[in-house]
Amino acid sequence: MRYLFYPGCSMQRTARPYLDSLHAIQETLELELEEVHDWNCCGATEYMSIYRLPAFALIGRNLALAQQQANGSSTVMAACSACYLNLSKTDHYMREDSQLSQDVNTALQAGGLRYDPGTIAVRHLLDVILNDIGVERIRELVTRPLTGLRVAAYYGCMIVRPDLEHRWENPEYPTALEGLMTALGAEVVDFPLKTHCCGGHMTQISPETAYELIRRLVHGAALYEADVLVTVCPMCQLNLDAYQVEMNKHFKTDYEIPILFVTQLMGLAFGKDPDELGLGREFVDSGPALAKIGLAALDDEQAPPSPRKKRKKEEGLPMPPPMEGELR
Amino acid sequence: MSEKNARERIGVYVCHCGTNIAGVVDVKEVARWATERLANRGVVVARDDKFMCSSLGQELIESDIEKLGLTRVVVAACSPHLHEKTFRAACARAGLNPYLCEMASIREQVSWVTADKQVATQKAKAMISGAVERVHYHVPLEPLRVPINEATLVVGGGIAGIQAALEIANTGHPVYLVERDPSIGGHMAQFDKTFPTLDCAACILTPRMSEAGSHPNIHLLTWSEVEKVDGSVGSFSVAVRKKARYVNTDLCTGCGICVEKCPKKVIDSEFEVGIAYRKAVYTPFAQAVPRYPVVDDLNCIYFEKGTCKACEKFCPTNAIDFEQQDELITLEVGNIILATGFDLFDARRIPQYGYGRLANIFTSLEFERMCNAAGPTEGAIVLRDGRTAPRSVGIIHCVGSRDRNYNPYCSAICCMQSLKFAHLLHERTGAKVYNFYIDIRTPGKDFDEFYQRVLEEGTLFVRGKVAEVTDAARLLGEEGKLIIQVEDTLVGRQRRIPVDMVILSAGLEPRRDADEVARQFGISCSSAGWFTEKHPKLDPVSTMTEGLFVAGCASGPKDIPASVAQGSAAAARVISYIEQGELSLEPVRAFIEAAKCSGCRICNDLCPFNAITFDEQLVVSEITTALCQGCGTCVAACPAGAISGTGFSDEQVLAQIEGLLMLNVGDPTAFVGSHAELVEA
């Protein structure tokens, strides 16, 4: 399967392990990724709310480049949720608003470029994995199941909403990533905050606001005894991982939830070497989590995780069964 | 131009319908034009009148028939659905065969849908021209008469079906009451109290159930399902599968020893909606009618492993019979009432409300069972642990209703049901109760008084659609609670309200197999899936198929009084048919010329009324005249032109088209011109 690939700035730097792990599993997944030549920044989260036209023009340039380059594939795949949303929004609003489309194209003309809205389909890596490759195929590729690893599946707030192109089965409470994690052999914990905000760039503007948002998520994962929180967005990973330490200082807490990318966990399940997947470069050590699946030796201080208390069988009223075909 | 000579003497009557038509169409001009331009097409008189349907208007037609010797009548007025019968009757009174009268719908098809007065007037002329050309080819018809079998089939033994069955049985006519569950009673049997009077559902329902069970004229067929329906009004032939009960009902006394001794316990997902257990041999509830238990062969140890038979060993009357097989019986009935009820909306379809994931979220039906003294907690309102009483409860309205992601319609009963829950919670737990509503709808008798009472009891009302129910605590006091996140639209701010228990007032949906049942019986469903009535206001218990009636929630959400009223209404319609002994049917029917039929069967599946069958021996299709409603679908579809219709023959339709195109007055541009303007407009 061939896709035009828009990596975005984060994957080049702070989220390098995301890019490395994607490259590491690319062949296994038979993904052919052709990078959009000479792409530029998507403007991240703020720009669009402040300068609308320049923001759309900035992103429109990438779509125009992709349109030029499109031979055989007119799908641009982004792995970063912010990039995905920005590209997707630009294409969508240009389609809806002919004046905007005209204005953006006037701007693009300066560089000899043009974008015809609707010619490029913008999709997120997770969407490609789930819908083009499919959970069944992934299950077949697993050689080292993540048995015993308790995972909190975190979508973040930019991938499923607004669901402009109706790509997600339930934008309010998605469950597809959970299905993918189950296919890898992991145990999925309940994580009701799965689509809540990680704080985004509030870490730069108003750290205390961001800390509170980070605390909620990390606390939620800890409450359900997750070994690791899996994410599909560089910014979510950065906030929850790099700022977890700061947040702990701020609230005088001691959460230690490693934050990993979906591609890293897939790589582990496909039997790839942890180093190749960029593991070990995170702030919050994923060692104890990897130890659970036999991939890391524990220091003496890190006691093996105590076996979870088995809940005693209760005599209450039975719970409703899962819906037909529903993944738990 | 077809050369039907202008021998006929035609009268044209143009109705003003007050200003409904005359406000847009120049009716006087239309009448004048018809007299002048259609004179050579047989029109001898054209008149306009303020209300053609009034007795004066009708008398006008009658006197013209008598005095001017009219042989055909065209009435340009409303849709034939409304007044065709009226004008046909007027013709009949004046001695003209009623089927020589034709209506041109210049209200529904012209004045109500055309803004430009000139265009509308032109269009009305074309409609009349079409009707005039068509009516030449009308032939006198005689109504069909079919005898009515006095037996009636009622499908569904909920309160609507029971009511209908009792009403008919009490007039001395036999009724077959078919129910697919082991007992009659339906959803009402599961309820605890009924709004707004709070009388106990079982106390008012069970007398009706036992009356139906022991009525000499009611033949009860529980644990049975309709498999096939043949025939038509007056003489339906219905195949019913009596599922194997594995209990010989002639020997069983209903003592319950088999249930007591059965070692297999399973979750009762039917009557107790999943919050209690039952045995593999069971009667759904204490007052079940009939009282005989059923062996659940999917869960019975004997059927799984080939050994056990504890029930058989202990049965004092040897009534357990593991050799029993399904039995197919055929019922001959004259009329059918469908009272198949509803299914509850599956709240798991809204995952953000947490049902099925978070323990202390219950559906309305689960809560009904919990409140019921015969339910799993013997009426104690407790959390999922079976012990703890909730100190705060949130009731969420409109779950799956009035929501374009699920069902756009209002489920009609949820507001009152939620208010009832609030009252019961106050009475039995003293808990703090919140109602989360979009609008409160209490239009029934004594409903709003009940709402005021619940308000006074101290229930808190938050107006807003709940976004989410979560256990992710954030603020002080939220730990261990269910937090309801909602925009309070009266205060204008987001609120997080922690509670111990949440009740989801889930909406009503058509039965999962409603479309299949509709096909089986040859009726249609609305876009939401409810059975369609013949007329939503004036004929709410009939369907477009003669002899088939609907009652209760099968045609849309209803409360108990409405369901009971519909049960009685449907029964009255059936009794009227039975008492008449025979029924006259519209003679507008399709028929197949066997010699022309190639046996391609294209028409077989197209018929919306299941009126076309295939004769395997003669290799031709045949139409059951009494089932045919004269819709004309098959006539249009037949590639061999073997099907024609009385009342819509090819020549009638072609003549009407030519008339519409004004070919008869030699002015084809007249209509085309107006049509072009229409398109532009």
Chai-1 contact restraints between the chains, C-beta under 6 A:
chainA,res_idxA,chainB,res_idxB,connection_type,confidence,min_distance_angstrom,max_distance_angstrom,comment,restraint_id
A,E172,B,Q352,contact,1.0,0.0,6.0,A-B,restraint_1
A,Y173,B,P351,contact,1.0,0.0,6.0,A-B,restraint_2
A,Y173,B,Q352,contact,1.0,0.0,6.0,A-B,restraint_3
A,P192,B,T470,contact,1.0,0.0,6.0,A-B,restraint_4
A,P192,B,A472,contact,1.0,0.0,6.0,A-B,restraint_5
A,L193,B,A472,contact,1.0,0.0,6.0,A-B,restraint_6
A,R216,B,R474,contact,1.0,0.0,6.0,A-B,restraint_7
A,G220,B,A472,contact,1.0,0.0,6.0,A-B,restraint_8
A,E315,B,G386,contact,1.0,0.0,6.0,A-B,restraint_9
A,G316,B,R384,contact,1.0,0.0,6.0,A-B,restraint_10
A,G316,B,D385,contact,1.0,0.0,6.0,A-B,restraint_11
A,G316,B,G386,contact,1.0,0.0,6.0,A-B,restraint_12
A,L317,B,I275,contact,1.0,0.0,6.0,A-B,restraint_13
A,L317,B,R384,contact,1.0,0.0,6.0,A-B,restraint_14
A,L317,B,G386,contact,1.0,0.0,6.0,A-B,restraint_15
A,P318,B,I267,contact,1.0,0.0,6.0,A-B,restraint_16
A,P320,B,G274,contact,1.0,0.0,6.0,A-B,restraint_17
A,P320,B,G356,contact,1.0,0.0,6.0,A-B,restraint_18
A,M323,B,R348,contact,1.0,0.0,6.0,A-B,restraint_19
